[in-house]
Amino acid sequence: MRQKNFLLVLILALLATGVQASSRVAVLPFKMGRVDRWWSWNWNVNQGIEDLVVGELVRQGDFQVVERERLEAVLGEQRLGRLGMLDPKTVAEAGRILGVDYLLLGTITDFTIDDGGLRVPFLGRFTKTTATVSLEGRLVDTQSAVIVAAVGGRGEESQTGFSLGRVFGSLQGLAFDSQRFQNHILGKATGEAVGEFVTQLSGELRKLKPRTVSALVADVAAGQIILNAGADRGVFVGQSFTIQKKTREITDPATGEIIWVERETVALATVTEVTDNASVANLTKIIGNVEVGQEAIPD
């Protein structure tokens, strides 16, 4: 029986070490730079490009990506907007709540169609229509609120021919993931910009080692705790955590926003088993009451 238990522990340890930790990144809503709005219909360019970036980043397969729906559910729309200001406290809090290593702040700096042309008698107008899309992004460390990488992408596509009208209207009502948009010169330019942007972003993320972010206590029993973080978030066997509880929150009297949190250490713990998305830790020192929901901070 003892031999079986030893083999089981050994197998679990081998499985845990075989899981590769990957960086977790949250993609914040893209912002429009100083881009002239040449389209008159209701077209959500920001979200369309953001969705393309997220989809391409997920297809890379190397990273864990938190999408907009999850961000809004956890943080809310107003707090998402404030994250763009790179306030260290807000960024760090978002990283802790979402359990991510990095935040991506993206901006659309060019999204234009130039329909310049030469009028030809009797035949109409000979046109050269050029679509240009440019993206910029900043990758922010959630622990320090420092920009650790800047990336960009640009795409340009043109078409020539005789035309009696403008091409803008042909885009009305098209979704960014539709085949018609992808075949349009603006869709092709967008695809090129997104592809270059994500290639640069992936390269920068691969240079950065994934860290273990703070976890939460999911269960307490008989001198052990279970954390809601595992190998997917960088936890490893033998790692030490400090378990803390909130003792006081201070809010801004003007906005009501939490601006300071005081915490108290209630226990120390060492990880003994790790799965893909959870871990078991022995309580090596108990100072106070250990409860579900308390924060586990890696030492």
Disulfide bonds with the S-S distance in Angstrom:
none
